[in-house]
Amino acid sequence: MSPVHNIAVLGGGAWGTALGAMAAHNGHSVRLYARDAASVHSINALHRNETYLPGIDLPAPLTASTDAASVLAGSDFILCVIPAQAMASALEELKPLIPRAVPLIICAKGIDRKRGLLMSSLVREIIPDQLIAALSGPSFASDVARGLPTAVTVAAESQTVADRIALALSGPAFRCYSTDDLVGVEIGGALKNVLAIAAGAAIGRGFGASAQAALVTRGFVELRRVGHALGARPETIMGLSGLGDLLLSCSTSQSRNYSYGLALGRGDDLTGRPLAEGVATAAIAAELVARHSIEAPIIEAVARILDRSITIDEAVEALLARPLKNED
């Protein structure tokens, strides 16, 4: 049984609230920082976050505040659950309040599109002396908040630190595996969002389950290639934060990225849809594979579909017309 810790959560959206609820259910003292005063009031007074997790009761030990300093003071672990594209500006603001020796556990998946950096590299650029970790894997916020069985991977450059975080966050319904392959864990979380858009678009366009399976399988090949080029270990890409997260995200409309792809494939109006991180990540992911001369036609096709330089039908036609080759 892990001892009781003071856990700070930065971000009051669905995932931040769910992770805070999980940690509180596991007996920790959890304080959550959110900008939205209505969400803070709802969490404290009603033990609900109706804006982001409607209908789910939250444990009373989870408290929220709009005062980041009070949330971060005395924390043993910090769960950083700020969306990837808002991470840089938020950390610039919060930097003076974040204790350097406390692990900052990145729980956002993506690549910063302005700098072209994975989240750990982004944090390191903004707060060079910060102790950094990441949490990623096949998990939906509503499942975690309800206490449904979930397994994820926790990574840090030090295996000892990763083990310590995994022990602290694991509980009866939330299991953490640990690794020192920080880059490998982040790559899986970032690229699966882009590939989930492709899988959703195939179904939305009416191409059928066979096309979906082919896209997911060949997308995983691209994920492996990127991981190899950036120094990730093969077992990490094959694990929860790689293959596991890809399978979950590409299989159900509960995934925001898959749902976005469905709507894209159907030709729906995409205005005002919930945040799909893969939309922001696709272009910079395509730049990354081009920079490293990685063969990744599906990632490149998603980027071109999203910037409207190619249609879904044209993208599929181009993929099918590629030269025949041995499977790798």
TORTI-787434 format. One record per residue (C-alpha): x, y, z; residue in one letter; chain; residue number from 1. Coordinates in nm, 4 decimals, decimal comma. Layout:
N
PT        x        y        z residuo cadena num
PT        X        Y        Z       A      A NUM
...
***
This chain:
328
PT        x        y        z residuo cadena num
PT   0,0000   0,0000   0,0000       M      A   1
PT   0,1435   0,3351  -0,1055       S      A   2
PT   0,1693   0,6033   0,1653       P      A   3
PT  -0,0575   0,9074   0,1461       V      A   4
PT   0,0828   1,1839  -0,0760       H      A   5
PT  -0,0067   1,5431  -0,1548       N      A   6
PT  -0,0874   1,5449  -0,5248       I      A   7
PT  -0,1374   1,8627  -0,7261       A      A   8
PT  -0,3318   1,8509  -1,0524       V      A   9
PT  -0,2851   2,1300  -1,3057       L      A  10
PT  -0,5909   2,1380  -1,5315       G      A  11
PT  -0,9612   2,1057  -1,4591       G      A  12
PT  -1,0779   1,9438  -1,7817       G      A  13
PT  -1,2077   1,5883  -1,8133       A      A  14
PT  -0,8692   1,4151  -1,7891       W      A  15
PT  -0,7392   1,6324  -1,5050       G      A  16
PT  -1,0589   1,5825  -1,3062       T      A  17
PT  -1,0515   1,2074  -1,3712       A      A  18
PT  -0,6901   1,1677  -1,2598       L      A  19
PT  -0,7610   1,3795  -0,9520       G      A  20
PT  -1,0618   1,1616  -0,8693       A      A  21
PT  -0,8545   0,8459  -0,9169       M      A  22
PT  -0,5807   0,9703  -0,6832       A      A  23
PT  -0,8365   1,0782  -0,4218       A      A  24
PT  -1,0107   0,7387  -0,4438       H      A  25
PT  -0,6694   0,5831  -0,3765       N      A  26
PT  -0,6433   0,7758  -0,0491       G      A  27
PT  -0,4225   1,0691  -0,1452       H      A  28
PT  -0,4776   1,4360  -0,0642       S      A  29
PT  -0,5552   1,5931  -0,4019       V      A  30
PT  -0,5821   1,9597  -0,4938       R      A  31
PT  -0,6761   2,0616  -0,8469       L      A  32
PT  -0,6001   2,3918  -1,0168       Y      A  33
PT  -0,8439   2,5222  -1,2784       A      A  34
PT  -0,9013   2,8623  -1,4339       R      A  35
PT  -1,2768   2,8123  -1,4619       D      A  36
PT  -1,4373   2,9334  -1,1379       A      A  37
PT  -1,7638   2,7530  -1,2175       A      A  38
PT  -1,5861   2,4165  -1,2425       S      A  39
PT  -1,3992   2,4849  -0,9187       V      A  40
PT  -1,7247   2,5659  -0,7390       H      A  41
PT  -1,8952   2,2583  -0,8821       S      A  42
PT  -1,6115   2,0267  -0,7705       I      A  43
PT  -1,5977   2,1726  -0,4190       N      A  44
PT  -1,9689   2,2203  -0,3524       A      A  45
PT  -2,1354   1,9460  -0,5567       L      A  46
PT  -1,8503   1,6939  -0,6041       H      A  47
PT  -1,9206   1,7045  -0,9776       R      A  48
PT  -1,7598   1,8591  -1,2832       N      A  49
PT  -2,0680   1,8851  -1,5007       E      A  50
PT  -1,8881   2,0831  -1,7712       T      A  51
PT  -1,6348   1,8110  -1,8504       Y      A  52
PT  -1,7521   1,4917  -1,6756       L      A  53
PT  -2,1301   1,5211  -1,6516       P      A  54
PT  -2,3138   1,2744  -1,4322       G      A  55
PT  -2,0055   1,1392  -1,2526       I      A  56
PT  -1,9753   1,1750  -0,8747       D      A  57
PT  -1,6327   1,2822  -0,7528       L      A  58
PT  -1,4749   1,1863  -0,4178       P      A  59
PT  -1,5014   1,4482  -0,1450       A      A  60
PT  -1,1224   1,4525  -0,0755       P      A  61
PT  -1,0715   1,6042  -0,4227       L      A  62
PT  -1,0722   1,9824  -0,3841       T      A  63
PT  -1,0231   2,2538  -0,6468       A      A  64
PT  -0,8982   2,6103  -0,6551       S      A  65
PT  -0,8268   2,8934  -0,8978       T      A  66
PT  -0,5164   2,9732  -0,6893       D      A  67
PT  -0,2259   2,7794  -0,8398       A      A  68
PT   0,0127   2,8707  -0,5576       A      A  69
PT  -0,2048   2,7053  -0,2929       S      A  70
PT  -0,2504   2,3947  -0,5077       V      A  71
PT   0,1226   2,3506  -0,5729       L      A  72
PT   0,2461   2,4311  -0,2217       A      A  73
PT   0,3685   2,1207  -0,0390       G      A  74
PT   0,2975   1,8831  -0,3279       S      A  75
PT   0,4791   1,5503  -0,3577       D      A  76
PT   0,3761   1,4927  -0,7202       F      A  77
PT   0,2358   1,7257  -0,9870       I      A  78
PT   0,0053   1,5908  -1,2574       L      A  79
PT   0,0302   1,8366  -1,5461       C      A  80
PT  -0,2943   1,7881  -1,7391       V      A  81
PT  -0,2869   2,1000  -1,9558       I      A  82
PT  -0,3663   2,0495  -2,3282       P      A  83
PT  -0,0508   2,0133  -2,5374       A      A  84
PT  -0,0973   2,3311  -2,7409       Q      A  85
PT  -0,1621   2,5382  -2,4264       A      A  86
PT   0,1242   2,3816  -2,2298       M      A  87
PT   0,3952   2,6358  -2,3136       A      A  88
PT   0,2005   2,9482  -2,2170       S      A  89
PT   0,0655   2,7854  -1,9004       A      A  90
PT   0,4093   2,6717  -1,7838       L      A  91
PT   0,5616   3,0141  -1,8509       E      A  92
PT   0,2997   3,1547  -1,6131       E      A  93
PT   0,3244   2,8784  -1,3507       L      A  94
PT   0,7025   2,8353  -1,3627       K      A  95
PT   0,7782   3,0430  -1,0484       P      A  96
PT   0,5347   2,8324  -0,8436       L      A  97
PT   0,6499   2,4831  -0,9471       I      A  98
PT   0,8923   2,3157  -0,7020       P      A  99
PT   1,1851   2,1846  -0,9062       R      A 100
PT   1,2544   1,8631  -0,7093       A      A 101
PT   0,8929   1,7458  -0,7325       V      A 102
PT   0,8169   1,5263  -1,0360       P      A 103
PT   0,6113   1,7125  -1,2956       L      A 104
PT   0,4178   1,4296  -1,4584       I      A 105
PT   0,3059   1,5230  -1,8104       I      A 106
PT  -0,0405   1,3822  -1,8819       C      A 107
PT  -0,0990   1,5578  -2,2154       A      A 108
PT  -0,0396   1,3859  -2,5498       K      A 109
PT   0,0881   1,5799  -2,8472       G      A 110
PT   0,3670   1,7725  -3,0157       I      A 111
PT   0,3957   2,1470  -2,9666       D      A 112
PT   0,3235   2,2797  -3,3136       R      A 113
PT   0,5145   2,6067  -3,2696       K      A 114
PT   0,8381   2,4495  -3,1505       R      A 115
PT   0,8013   2,0976  -3,2929       G      A 116
PT   0,8815   1,9474  -2,9520       L      A 117
PT   0,7440   1,6560  -2,7540       L      A 118
PT   0,6032   1,7679  -2,4197       M      A 119
PT   0,9051   1,6603  -2,2120       S      A 120
PT   1,1398   1,8594  -2,4371       S      A 121
PT   0,9028   2,1546  -2,4175       L      A 122
PT   0,9019   2,1451  -2,0372       V      A 123
PT   1,2798   2,1105  -2,0348       R      A 124
PT   1,3130   2,4175  -2,2572       E      A 125
PT   1,0895   2,6281  -2,0312       I      A 126
PT   1,1977   2,4866  -1,6924       I      A 127
PT   1,5457   2,3383  -1,7552       P      A 128
PT   1,6017   2,2034  -1,4025       D      A 129
PT   1,2584   2,0430  -1,3552       Q      A 130
PT   1,2217   1,6736  -1,2663       L      A 131
PT   1,0080   1,5426  -1,5566       I      A 132
PT   0,7938   1,2329  -1,6073       A      A 133
PT   0,5013   1,1328  -1,8300       A      A 134
PT   0,1856   0,9253  -1,7929       L      A 135
PT   0,0222   0,7743  -2,0997       S      A 136
PT  -0,1764   0,4733  -2,2123       G      A 137
PT  -0,5186   0,3473  -2,3238       P      A 138
PT  -0,7536   0,5386  -2,0977       S      A 139
PT  -1,0728   0,7408  -2,1224       F      A 140
PT  -1,1414   1,0060  -1,8610       A      A 141
PT  -1,4922   0,8824  -1,7863       S      A 142
PT  -1,3658   0,5265  -1,7248       D      A 143
PT  -1,0933   0,6438  -1,4859       V      A 144
PT  -1,3279   0,8805  -1,3007       A      A 145
PT  -1,5800   0,5991  -1,2509       R      A 146
PT  -1,3099   0,3697  -1,1132       G      A 147
PT  -1,3194   0,1227  -1,4024       L      A 148
PT  -1,0078  -0,0961  -1,4476       P      A 149
PT  -0,7353   0,0912  -1,6380       T      A 150
PT  -0,3638   0,0339  -1,7015       A      A 151
PT  -0,1144   0,2984  -1,8152       V      A 152
PT   0,2591   0,3543  -1,8416       T      A 153
PT   0,4590   0,6008  -1,6330       V      A 154
PT   0,7947   0,7097  -1,7728       A      A 155
PT   1,0868   0,9120  -1,6427       A      A 156
PT   1,4505   0,9317  -1,7428       E      A 157
PT   1,5320   0,7659  -1,4107       S      A 158
PT   1,3784   0,4208  -1,3606       Q      A 159
PT   1,3828   0,4858  -0,9860       T      A 160
PT   1,1684   0,7971  -1,0281       V      A 161
PT   0,9324   0,6142  -1,2650       A      A 162
PT   0,8960   0,3302  -1,0130       D      A 163
PT   0,8229   0,5766  -0,7334       R      A 164
PT   0,5493   0,7509  -0,9335       I      A 165
PT   0,3969   0,4205  -1,0468       A      A 166
PT   0,3779   0,3000  -0,6870       L      A 167
PT   0,2198   0,6258  -0,5707       A      A 168
PT  -0,0472   0,6402  -0,8420       L      A 169
PT  -0,1408   0,2725  -0,8660       S      A 170
PT  -0,4521   0,1546  -0,6864       G      A 171
PT  -0,7203  -0,1153  -0,6960       P      A 172
PT  -0,8524  -0,0022  -1,0367       A      A 173
PT  -0,5576   0,1943  -1,1772       F      A 174
PT  -0,2368   0,0050  -1,2570       R      A 175
PT   0,0823   0,1810  -1,3603       C      A 176
PT   0,3700   0,0106  -1,5399       Y      A 177
PT   0,7008   0,1968  -1,5306       S      A 178
PT   0,9845   0,2612  -1,7756       T      A 179
PT   1,2775   0,4947  -1,8286       D      A 180
PT   1,1901   0,5276  -2,2008       D      A 181
PT   1,0359   0,8731  -2,1749       L      A 182
PT   1,0560   0,9495  -2,5471       V      A 183
PT   0,8972   0,6176  -2,6430       G      A 184
PT   0,5980   0,6762  -2,4171       V      A 185
PT   0,5438   1,0263  -2,5525       E      A 186
PT   0,5679   0,9278  -2,9196       I      A 187
PT   0,2899   0,6728  -2,8853       G      A 188
PT   0,0598   0,9205  -2,7138       G      A 189
PT   0,1217   1,1938  -2,9709       A      A 190
PT   0,0950   0,9975  -3,2944       L      A 191
PT  -0,1980   0,7715  -3,2063       K      A 192
PT  -0,4190   1,0828  -3,2142       N      A 193
PT  -0,3295   1,1491  -3,5777       V      A 194
PT  -0,3832   0,7847  -3,6736       L      A 195
PT  -0,7183   0,7760  -3,4927       A      A 196
PT  -0,8415   1,0554  -3,7198       I      A 197
PT  -0,7497   0,8387  -4,0192       A      A 198
PT  -0,9339   0,5365  -3,8774       A      A 199
PT  -1,2445   0,7415  -3,8011       G      A 200
PT  -1,2422   0,9057  -4,1431       A      A 201
PT  -1,2328   0,5641  -4,3137       A      A 202
PT  -1,5465   0,4530  -4,1301       I      A 203
PT  -1,7173   0,7881  -4,1706       G      A 204
PT  -1,6533   0,7803  -4,5449       R      A 205
PT  -1,8029   0,4320  -4,5651       G      A 206
PT  -1,4849   0,2427  -4,6545       F      A 207
PT  -1,5635  -0,0371  -4,4076       G      A 208
PT  -1,3940  -0,2274  -4,1267       A      A 209
PT  -1,1325  -0,3854  -4,3555       S      A 210
PT  -0,9977  -0,0441  -4,4531       A      A 211
PT  -1,0034   0,0623  -4,0875       Q      A 212
PT  -0,8007  -0,2439  -3,9843       A      A 213
PT  -0,5487  -0,1833  -4,2627       A      A 214
PT  -0,5050   0,1809  -4,1626       L      A 215
PT  -0,4545   0,0952  -3,7966       V      A 216
PT  -0,2049  -0,1811  -3,8752       T      A 217
PT  -0,0024   0,0194  -4,1244       R      A 218
PT  -0,0315   0,3222  -3,8982       G      A 219
PT   0,1324   0,1196  -3,6248       F      A 220
PT   0,4193   0,0444  -3,8649       V      A 221
PT   0,4662   0,4196  -3,9053       E      A 222
PT   0,4568   0,4638  -3,5276       L      A 223
PT   0,7319   0,2016  -3,4965       R      A 224
PT   0,9422   0,3786  -3,7601       R      A 225
PT   0,9136   0,7135  -3,5848       V      A 226
PT   0,9933   0,5519  -3,2508       G      A 227
PT   1,3044   0,3855  -3,3948       H      A 228
PT   1,4251   0,7116  -3,5516       A      A 229
PT   1,3853   0,9034  -3,2252       L      A 230
PT   1,5457   0,6391  -3,0055       G      A 231
PT   1,2400   0,4733  -2,8500       A      A 232
PT   1,2622   0,1112  -2,7445       R      A 233
PT   1,0543  -0,1384  -2,9489       P      A 234
PT   0,8926  -0,2839  -2,6360       E      A 235
PT   0,7630   0,0605  -2,5401       T      A 236
PT   0,5980   0,1087  -2,8789       I      A 237
PT   0,4497  -0,2415  -2,8480       M      A 238
PT   0,3197  -0,1613  -2,4993       G      A 239
PT   0,0319   0,0269  -2,3408       L      A 240
PT   0,1434   0,3753  -2,4424       S      A 241
PT   0,1974   0,2712  -2,8044       G      A 242
PT  -0,0051  -0,0166  -2,9455       L      A 243
PT  -0,2496  -0,0180  -2,6529       G      A 244
PT  -0,3410   0,3489  -2,6851       D      A 245
PT  -0,3567   0,3218  -3,0648       L      A 246
PT  -0,6054   0,0328  -3,0525       L      A 247
PT  -0,8318   0,2123  -2,8055       L      A 248
PT  -0,8250   0,5448  -2,9884       S      A 249
PT  -0,8926   0,3885  -3,3304       C      A 250
PT  -1,1882   0,1755  -3,2268       S      A 251
PT  -1,4607   0,3872  -3,0657       T      A 252
PT  -1,6311   0,7230  -3,1009       S      A 253
PT  -1,5581   0,7777  -2,7314       Q      A 254
PT  -1,2167   0,8839  -2,8646       S      A 255
PT  -1,2332   1,2526  -2,9600       R      A 256
PT  -0,9867   1,1996  -3,2444       N      A 257
PT  -1,1701   0,9001  -3,3884       Y      A 258
PT  -1,4979   1,0900  -3,3500       S      A 259
PT  -1,3478   1,3889  -3,5324       Y      A 260
PT  -1,2381   1,1563  -3,8136       G      A 261
PT  -1,5892   1,0084  -3,8323       L      A 262
PT  -1,7379   1,3556  -3,8717       A      A 263
PT  -1,4717   1,4462  -4,1274       L      A 264
PT  -1,5459   1,1335  -4,3287       G      A 265
PT  -1,9210   1,1989  -4,3214       R      A 266
PT  -1,8714   1,5572  -4,4351       G      A 267
PT  -2,0247   1,7017  -4,1159       D      A 268
PT  -1,9806   2,0614  -4,0092       D      A 269
PT  -1,6729   2,0500  -3,7829       L      A 270
PT  -1,7237   2,3897  -3,6225       T      A 271
PT  -1,7378   2,3874  -3,2455       G      A 272
PT  -1,6468   2,0206  -3,2055       R      A 273
PT  -1,4598   1,9170  -2,8857       P      A 274
PT  -1,0814   1,9474  -2,8887       L      A 275
PT  -0,9150   1,6740  -3,0950       A      A 276
PT  -0,5426   1,6948  -3,0259       E      A 277
PT  -0,4587   1,5042  -3,3447       G      A 278
PT  -0,5817   1,7999  -3,5513       V      A 279
PT  -0,3175   2,0228  -3,3957       A      A 280
PT  -0,0503   1,7507  -3,4062       T      A 281
PT  -0,0922   1,6244  -3,7652       A      A 282
PT   0,0947   1,9013  -3,9477       A      A 283
PT   0,3901   1,9066  -3,7097       I      A 284
PT   0,4000   1,5233  -3,7127       A      A 285
PT   0,4195   1,5323  -4,0924       A      A 286
PT   0,7045   1,7846  -4,0676       E      A 287
PT   0,8821   1,5597  -3,8174       L      A 288
PT   0,8684   1,2500  -4,0394       V      A 289
PT   0,9838   1,4536  -4,3389       A      A 290
PT   1,2725   1,5999  -4,1377       R      A 291
PT   1,3887   1,2515  -4,0373       H      A 292
PT   1,3184   1,0990  -4,3835       S      A 293
PT   1,0726   0,8508  -4,2302       I      A 294
PT   0,8284   0,6748  -4,4611       E      A 295
PT   0,4905   0,7612  -4,3059       A      A 296
PT   0,2287   0,8028  -4,5818       P      A 297
PT  -0,0729   0,7786  -4,3497       I      A 298
PT   0,0497   1,0528  -4,1166       I      A 299
PT   0,1314   1,2694  -4,4189       E      A 300
PT  -0,2112   1,1994  -4,5730       A      A 301
PT  -0,3954   1,3022  -4,2544       V      A 302
PT  -0,2025   1,6313  -4,2471       A      A 303
PT  -0,2930   1,6993  -4,6117       R      A 304
PT  -0,6594   1,6103  -4,5585       I      A 305
PT  -0,6802   1,8474  -4,2617       L      A 306
PT  -0,5206   2,1363  -4,4512       D      A 307
PT  -0,7596   2,0600  -4,7402       R      A 308
PT  -0,4873   2,0047  -4,9980       S      A 309
PT  -0,6288   1,6571  -5,0682       I      A 310
PT  -0,9648   1,4860  -5,0206       T      A 311
PT  -1,0175   1,1624  -4,8286       I      A 312
PT  -1,0946   0,9785  -5,1529       D      A 313
PT  -0,7773   1,1118  -5,3155       E      A 314
PT  -0,5723   1,0155  -5,0098       A      A 315
PT  -0,7016   0,6572  -5,0130       V      A 316
PT  -0,6466   0,6304  -5,3883       E      A 317
PT  -0,2866   0,7485  -5,3443       A      A 318
PT  -0,2245   0,5037  -5,0576       L      A 319
PT  -0,3583   0,2110  -5,2604       L      A 320
PT  -0,1528   0,3121  -5,5651       A      A 321
PT   0,1778   0,3048  -5,3771       R      A 322
PT   0,4327   0,0548  -5,5151       P      A 323
PT   0,3876  -0,3023  -5,3928       L      A 324
PT   0,6435  -0,4120  -5,1331       K      A 325
PT   0,7214  -0,6684  -4,8683       N      A 326
PT   0,5409  -0,6172  -4,5401       E      A 327
PT   0,7650  -0,4621  -4,2738       D      A 328
***
